């Protein structure tokens, strides 16, 4: 068994700590804030999850990653479709 000290419980630190502990390693996490999840932290206000540090969008085309993150929370599907104005013509850019 390996002992790990994880500094910061943001997205990477929390994920690493979870996976290491699941594999039987000893993990200690230290975090200066009074919550987990770093800048993607949300707080429930009147039944609504409110982003405390501004909106964050998680996107991936990797099905394995998508399935992994959805075991912890329900994510809404989001497709980024920016509109560009080039030479007075509008076009929609579909990004994946």
Buried (B, 14 or more C-beta within 10 A) or exposed (E): EEEEEBEBBBBEBBBBBBEBBEEEEEBEBEBEEEEBBBEBBBEEEEEEEEEBEEEEEEEEEEEEEBEEBEEEEEEEEEEEEEEEEEEEEEEEEEEE
